[in-house]
Amino acid sequence: MSKKITIGMALAAVLIAIATTIPLTMLYAQNMQNQIIPDLPRRMEQFRALEEIRTIVQDNFYRSFDGDVITAEMVGGYLDGLGDELSRYLSPEEFRAFEQRIEGQQPDLGFDLYYNPNPGDISEDVMTEEGHYGALIVTHVRTDSPAERAGLRSGDRITLVETDTTVIFDEENLTTQNYHTQINNILDFEDDEILDAAIDVIITFEREGEARPPIRVMIGHNVSTISTELMEGAGDEDGYVGYIRIAAFYRGTATQLQSAIDSLIRAGASSFVLDLRGTYDGTTEFAIDAINRLVPTGDAIATIHFRDGTTQPFPSTAEHTNPFALVANGMVILVNQQTAGPAELFAYALSIFHPVDVTLIGRPTVGIYTMQRAFPLTEVGGAALLSVGIIVPVGGDANWNRNGVQPQMVVNGAATQLAAAIEHLTLDE
């Protein structure tokens, strides 16, 4: 049997439902507001303080001013107020340089110049009568740079530098008054317009007084963070020690490290010294890439602990299971009071993974145990470089680096440290 309800009863039911829903909705909205803006009064106080000083300056400061500069300074001051020396504001130019450096890219052509006012050794009276003879001379071409690959050599005289659309330098316009500016125009490619206009430049030059065909040189090149040397052991029968200097942990450092190890092994090295003294630049991620070349597969290398309690593990992705099978006499890692950040993680992790094969020699390190990330700022430009978490390597805890990484052998003096490393790898075996 069907039941009928009156219109009045239906309206009453709707009103009861509405009456019940409104307080629930308000309670939900209040909870959401409390979650999203838990400290609204304090934030409003901050905004009022900024607006107050802005109004005072706007109405009373006696000179005109650049609001964008003030905004950038305000952002920088906010980050300075965190009390963390590793967190700071990066201007647009600094952020761009930071990104290029971390990616292992150098935004230049790969050579240096100097001004020679009289490259032809012409007498002073002839120069006075016939005009200037100044020239820009190449003093140094960096190894494996675009300039070296294009064929430029030390001693070459640069006469013209241009892109497909812009003349950057013409020797006809060179004077003793403007040569500093002319050199900067050629070597400084931070200028967005030049970088956006071309990926390479055309260089016309002379070599030993003869004009050479123009060459194209690409802007930007990979930065090598690794240098090597094959060193003799402490004794006549101790074989060779492969010395590897790691200057920073950028993208490409891991690949460069692996190539250096393979090359030194082929040259006869049976043990290694990895020099991290003074090394501080780079990122945690790229340090872990390098660690991966020297640790077994599958183990966790480090974990990042964030403020909210979440973690991010960095497992090993190495393709080999026993890299030290090729290193018969082990490895020494040199550290000192300037070894910091990613380099500390690298040294500590390898000593934990290979406690028998790896020995740390030198002085205690700086003691940086946090991880930084750059956050681009859309309004003011540039980026906020922030410490976002604590790095905890395998075998360590949150306090692993509070007082720096401690070497097993404390040795003072750069030369003494290297000598102690070679002796440890050879005579002490």
Steps between C-alpha positions, in 0.01 A plus 500: 500500500645836399532777754431862422656794681371852504686794345548639852671184619729504194600859562564423866733213404693725260538771762626248756758374247615854424520585868717193559724562196583867571686447829679194359610703197615787720692261725667341196591841356644610833709183526628550146590861578682389815697247295582737214568813705580385855673830583278752321534775765879486484498505121266798494734677741792439261304637204395807700863565599613484137214721384575751776864547401407504130254782561747700710770470233255575219379817671818633658821374336670794327623316189340277242569131547475167318219290644635181341833544677322552831293186444811294427669636813189417700505140376869475578443639848221250564733210417783652703263508793484120499840494666629233260815603314423246225156648425509820296349695212650453154449790261395408143863526388624294797228240448589462136870461585405254777298283262772505236769415754306211656424362156874510431468765230730799464338782295814608322718419200789345689789744457657808662624824344739783574560835333835554330539870404780425255500138381728576203770680702455810283697811591320768694531766229346270236213413733441871563490577129300204373258429786471228762616142461341350811364145491318244713716190537386156618694412815346166597263249340331268748530126444206341316328839467307609188790730408753216515277268297450775239877542462578822690848508655694707752664797325228544238397862428122556502389746230122447479237329717139483380183296503286451193321823589728707728857628496639450851855623436683665210871571536457824305317642803758388759673772702707524815197654670241234416694172490365390843144537371586327174647199682191478721274516194674194357543291813186583701196319364269559795311742274164343415477669161825346377415156635153512350626626164750223429640175629844578359717787382722550197860591582740647245864493607865509399773253590864608480400801291296305244122515466325170571157382383222602741387233747168440676524456876204377704395700806509285812687182575517220753708572807740227604493450876759222494878518459735201525863405539683166508734501799771258608467315829707577807747222416665376181284187488174653611346558158291800402239701684223670304442855627155647429403855596121558522437875488117489521200272462318620188303316236760293316739464796404134548571417136828694512598313819433161345703593191787622719508176700489283187774706334731484802449126539599451137808712568603269786338644815416239761380738774351848513510832682180703463567862596198686643695770683323832446213336309158639593303584185234286334186317610412199712345325200815529289719388792282191528542440125876494562467274803305259280815435297674357806240311705310171465162492330177515694600654832362835613759776483323773693157623610373856512284580806257789448335722761159334463642161593510359146818353355651451157741208459783494246566133418813385320452447128855386428538244222792318660516295821869524593669807354794463740599169341699719259657701783736250661637726772195712586438872503582808708270803505664829596280750690563825687326793673366627166342169391126560523149394397485245216871419543444409865219262404722342233791442739285372787287265288801335335669449837183330628450281192868400488637528857800280418585639157443873560698717742433868567814709555531871578300728728135497620260649245261797525194310621211577263222242534213676323384488140425813294260551213430805284140619462442744208317821594253613234425847639844641581706266281795292606455226757489419870778257590369317807622228734212253471607194696764307692720251318543167680743268319498123536659400828449843652237688698380859513817598688748336262649832388432739786874539561620420150614172348787368710800350317655180632844659463524867602786660305589869463642666189400434139830343390521289815143376451571384144824333606318323784235378256757349262689340786181351642410347163843352433750455784235432763336218309 
